[in-house]
Amino acid sequence: MSKSEQKRRPAKRKVVRRPKAPDYGAEFGRRLKKVRAEAGLTQETLAELADISTDYVKRLEGGHYVPTIAVVDSIRCALNLSWDQMMGS
């Protein structure tokens, strides 16, 4: 490539990467799986006690969803945990 062709090339853009945002769904899912296992419950039993679907429990534990406060409260009550215990504080 000649010098004149090199001069015509556009400069490469510098890519600025943002810090990765926390994945609250994954964090909650790991916590839910842990407290459910500690309580000795299956996903099906927890779903029944919390009045939510088994599929929803599976998706929560997989980190696919971030639950509403109402859902967290239902799960917390089903597991007989305080808010601090449920959220890992």
C-alpha positions in Angstrom: 0.0 0.0 0.0 1.3 3.4 -0.9 1.7 6.3 1.6 -1.2 8.2 -0.1 -3.5 5.2 0.4 -2.5 4.8 4.0 -3.4 8.5 4.6 -6.9 8.1 3.3 -7.8 5.3 5.7 -10.1 6.4 8.5 -8.6 6.2 12.0 -9.7 3.4 14.1 -12.2 4.3 16.8 -11.3 3.7 20.3 -13.9 1.5 22.0 -14.8 2.6 25.5 -16.2 -0.3 27.6 -18.6 0.4 30.4 -18.4 -1.6 33.6 -20.7 -4.5 33.6 -23.9 -3.9 35.5 -24.8 -6.3 38.3 -27.0 -9.2 37.3 -29.6 -9.1 40.0 -31.6 -11.9 38.5 -28.6 -14.3 38.6 -27.7 -13.1 42.2 -31.3 -13.7 43.4 -31.4 -17.1 41.6 -28.3 -18.3 43.3 -29.6 -17.1 46.7 -33.0 -18.7 46.1 -31.5 -22.1 45.1 -29.4 -22.0 48.2 -32.1 -21.2 50.7 -34.6 -23.6 49.1 -32.0 -26.4 49.3 -31.3 -25.5 52.9 -35.0 -25.8 53.7 -35.1 -29.2 52.1 -37.7 -28.2 49.5 -38.1 -29.2 45.9 -38.8 -26.5 43.3 -42.3 -28.0 43.0 -43.0 -27.8 46.7 -41.7 -24.3 47.0 -43.9 -23.2 44.0 -47.0 -24.7 45.6 -46.2 -23.1 49.0 -45.5 -19.7 47.4 -48.5 -19.9 45.0 -46.3 -19.5 41.9 -45.6 -21.9 39.0 -42.8 -24.4 39.1 -41.6 -23.1 35.8 -41.3 -19.6 37.3 -39.2 -21.0 40.2 -37.0 -22.7 37.7 -36.5 -19.5 35.7 -35.9 -17.5 38.9 -33.2 -19.9 40.0 -31.7 -19.9 36.6 -31.4 -16.1 36.8 -33.7 -15.5 33.9 -36.1 -13.2 35.8 -35.9 -10.5 38.5 -38.8 -11.1 40.8 -41.2 -8.4 42.0 -41.3 -7.6 45.7 -44.6 -9.5 46.0 -43.1 -12.6 44.6 -40.0 -12.4 46.9 -42.4 -11.9 49.8 -44.4 -15.0 48.9 -41.3 -17.0 48.6 -39.9 -15.6 51.8 -43.1 -16.5 53.7 -43.1 -20.0 52.1 -39.6 -20.6 53.4 -40.4 -19.0 56.8 -37.5 -16.5 56.4 -37.0 -12.9 57.4 -36.2 -10.3 54.7 -32.6 -10.2 55.9 -32.3 -14.0 55.7 -34.0 -14.1 52.3 -31.8 -11.4 50.8 -28.6 -12.6 52.4 -28.0 -9.6 54.6 
